[in-house]
Amino acid sequence: MKVHFIEAHADLQISLPEDLLDTLPERICLSTTSQFIPQVDAMRAQLEQKGKTTSLLSALHSKHKGQILGCGFTDFKFPDVDAFLYVGDGLFHPKALLLGTEVPVFRYDPFIEKWEEVDPSFRTKVEKQRKVGLSTFLMKDNIGIIISTKPGQNLMKHAFALKKQYPDKNFYFLVTSTLDFIQLGNFPFIECFVNTACNRLQDDYDKFPKPMVNIEDIPGNTIKNP
């Protein structure tokens, strides 16, 4: 089935608040979603009028400069900056910036006209989860591999490659379109899960009944990002 995607732009004029502009450091990398791409130049102008040096994020899978998709956080490209400014609602995308960078991330929601610095403890929490998931995978024998049938997320080839890379482990392949975390409890013998679907399932780490690791974090894998 052919799919045609149409960008929907927000009918909203963005004006960055003065207290945010005064708080931001000098070198800012701007990122946003497709809704606000037409206003990127205007937002950069607002920042530069306050003496900021601006740049735009270049992200994996994105069509436009400055556009961010939450799934692609391992291949960000940007110059040296002091902070990121994400313009949009929600925390899904700014959390991706935390995962893919080491600098502070600020978020401005133009719908409610509020801003905040995104809590950096999320980055630390995920890093601890990655270490637990990887060490469990390396130490345990019974591994459940989650495989998605969705286009763009199907990494079945890479999932089966793990069986050759780690021949002493017992692998159980769990194929699904939409992951139901409750159903994972039906496999109590599994000691660790490997996620080959969207890597942002990391956000739902606490919903897994056993430790989980993304496939790109496993030594010997041949992918950088789904």
C-alpha angles and dihedrals in degrees: 000000000000117000125201116199120206120193114232113209121203116248091223132111110224121217114176110225119249095236090055092049090050092049098048117094122240104269113054131180110203125213134171144152129269091269091071103032093108089061098050094101091049092050091049089051091054090051095046092049085062091053098262124145107225138198136169128242118245109207137183114266093006120134098204136045107258094023118124131197116195096228097060108067103130099068106046116152122202139129124258107298138172096221146348125243115204117192114200143066129289132024101259096093099038088051087058088056089053091051094047100042142035101222129091118281123213123194129203118190107202092191094065096019094233131131137192143166106255112243106259091204087085088069092052092046093053092047090055090048091051091053093048092047094048095045090049091050092051094047102041130072106206110070129178115206117203112213123187123212092202117115110257092022101060107112098159092137092056092043093057090044088067089066089062094043093051105028095165094064128085110236125199115192115215111193119194144150097212117021115234107198092198091061091058087072088070089075104061092159091066110099099187137013126221115205116213094164125077108342090220088077078092085082088064095048093127090059092064114095090218133026116292133205129189112239093237089063093058117097112249097027116137100215134080099194137349 
